[in-house]
Amino acid sequence: MNRQDFRFTERLRVRWAEVDLQQIVFNGHYLMYFDTAVAGYWRALALPYQDTMAELAGDLFVRKSTVDYLASARLDDLLDVGVRCHRIGNSSMVFQCAVFRGEHCLVHGELVYVFADPATQTSRPVPPAFRAVLEAFEAGQPMVEVKVGGWAELGEAARRIRTQVFVQEQRIPAELESDPADADCLHALAVNRLGRPLATGRLLQQAPGVARLGRMAVLPVVRGSGVGRAVLDALAAAARTRGDHMLLLHAQMSAAPFYLRAGFGTRGEVFEEAGIPHVEMGRAP
């Protein structure tokens, strides 16, 4: 197998606990590597696994695992674990996995899953919508759609995401999270191919030609999959369309690297907002 055969790979570093007395990764850990990468694969599909399976009224159960060992990984090796959906039957799905060190394939194998009733573990046909998502991903298609509109249209879903991220996760008081500006802002909402909202943000007209990006929130289960960047890009495009020449935001310090990668630069000193360290950042839209 070759790296280019896989649209998705998960980067892992071999840990001390995974190496045996032969100074190589213990053979059983490669199945753990496969499983870790499969979890990342669902994230790349923008499918929160538990919520998705509940919505589909089923779950995936492993029917068979095979592993072919070609060479050994060692302590501190950086590995890329590729996952792809190779075949979808009536109720079964075959995933191919491979562990690469650089361009060298060390281990490869297959995981056969059966879609089944979670209570009785009796097989069910793979739902057409689920099948379509898998096929679209492997064909290179985008996994999220970003809707841009007003609060009346997008506010209910945006509020749920913001409440989970800001109020429940970050413990920001609800009265600080919500403000009257929502009614006048342009909002963005990222939804996956099953229609589930995953991320949101808003664009406020601070002054003529100056837009302020805010309330950027991504559900934890899909962070790092590009969903937040899709929301950011959609709002930046909206700012350009209306003629703004500057895009500003107050970034939480933990999120500053995300904005730096998106081309933002810092402006001024760190300050506290809602009890959390922030820094102002800006760039042209």
Secondary structure in CASP SS format (residue, H / E / C, confidence):
PFRMAT SS
TARGET T0000
AUTHOR 0000-0000-0000
METHOD secondary structure of the structure
MODEL  1
M C 1.00
N C 1.00
R H 1.00
Q H 1.00
D H 1.00
F C 1.00
R C 1.00
F E 1.00
T E 1.00
E E 1.00
R E 1.00
L E 1.00
R E 1.00
V C 1.00
R C 1.00
W H 1.00
A H 1.00
E H 1.00
V E 1.00
D C 1.00
L C 1.00
Q C 1.00
Q C 1.00
I C 1.00
V E 1.00
F C 1.00
N C 1.00
G C 1.00
H H 1.00
Y H 1.00
L H 1.00
M H 1.00
Y H 1.00
F H 1.00
D H 1.00
T H 1.00
A H 1.00
V H 1.00
A H 1.00
G H 1.00
Y H 1.00
W H 1.00
R H 1.00
A H 1.00
L C 1.00
A C 1.00
L C 1.00
P C 1.00
Y H 1.00
Q H 1.00
D H 1.00
T H 1.00
M H 1.00
A H 1.00
E H 1.00
L H 1.00
A C 1.00
G C 1.00
D E 1.00
L E 1.00
F E 1.00
V E 1.00
R E 1.00
K E 1.00
S E 1.00
T E 1.00
V E 1.00
D E 1.00
Y E 1.00
L C 1.00
A C 1.00
S C 1.00
A C 1.00
R C 1.00
L C 1.00
D C 1.00
D C 1.00
L E 1.00
L E 1.00
D E 1.00
V E 1.00
G E 1.00
V E 1.00
R E 1.00
C E 1.00
H E 1.00
R E 1.00
I E 1.00
G C 1.00
N C 1.00
S C 1.00
S E 1.00
M E 1.00
V E 1.00
F E 1.00
Q E 1.00
C E 1.00
A E 1.00
V E 1.00
F E 1.00
R E 1.00
G C 1.00
E C 1.00
H E 1.00
C E 1.00
L E 1.00
V E 1.00
H E 1.00
G E 1.00
E E 1.00
L E 1.00
V E 1.00
Y E 1.00
V E 1.00
F E 1.00
A E 1.00
D C 1.00
P C 1.00
A C 1.00
T C 1.00
Q C 1.00
T C 1.00
S E 1.00
R C 1.00
P C 1.00
V C 1.00
P C 1.00
P H 1.00
A H 1.00
F H 1.00
R H 1.00
A H 1.00
V H 1.00
L H 1.00
E H 1.00
A H 1.00
F H 1.00
E H 1.00
A C 1.00
G C 1.00
Q C 1.00
P C 1.00
M C 1.00
V E 1.00
E E 1.00
V E 1.00
K E 1.00
V E 1.00
G E 1.00
G C 1.00
W H 1.00
A H 1.00
E H 1.00
L H 1.00
G H 1.00
E H 1.00
A H 1.00
A H 1.00
R H 1.00
R H 1.00
I H 1.00
R H 1.00
T H 1.00
Q H 1.00
V H 1.00
F H 1.00
V H 1.00
Q H 1.00
E H 1.00
Q C 1.00
R C 1.00
I C 1.00
P C 1.00
A H 1.00
E H 1.00
L H 1.00
E H 1.00
S C 1.00
D C 1.00
P H 1.00
A H 1.00
D H 1.00
A H 1.00
D H 1.00
C C 1.00
L E 1.00
H E 1.00
A E 1.00
L E 1.00
A E 1.00
V E 1.00
N E 1.00
R C 1.00
L C 1.00
G C 1.00
R C 1.00
P E 1.00
L E 1.00
A E 1.00
T E 1.00
G E 1.00
R E 1.00
L E 1.00
L E 1.00
Q E 1.00
Q E 1.00
A E 1.00
P C 1.00
G C 1.00
V E 1.00
A E 1.00
R E 1.00
L E 1.00
G E 1.00
R E 1.00
M E 1.00
A E 1.00
V E 1.00
L C 1.00
P H 1.00
V H 1.00
V H 1.00
R C 1.00
G C 1.00
S C 1.00
G C 1.00
V H 1.00
G H 1.00
R H 1.00
A H 1.00
V H 1.00
L H 1.00
D H 1.00
A H 1.00
L H 1.00
A H 1.00
A H 1.00
A H 1.00
A H 1.00
R H 1.00
T H 1.00
R C 1.00
G C 1.00
D C 1.00
H C 1.00
M E 1.00
L E 1.00
L E 1.00
L E 1.00
H E 1.00
A E 1.00
Q E 1.00
M H 1.00
S H 1.00
A H 1.00
A H 1.00
P H 1.00
F H 1.00
Y H 1.00
L H 1.00
R H 1.00
A C 1.00
G C 1.00
F C 1.00
G E 1.00
T E 1.00
R E 1.00
G E 1.00
E E 1.00
V E 1.00
F E 1.00
E E 1.00
E E 1.00
A C 1.00
G C 1.00
I E 1.00
P E 1.00
H E 1.00
V E 1.00
E E 1.00
M E 1.00
G E 1.00
R E 1.00
A C 1.00
P C 1.00
END
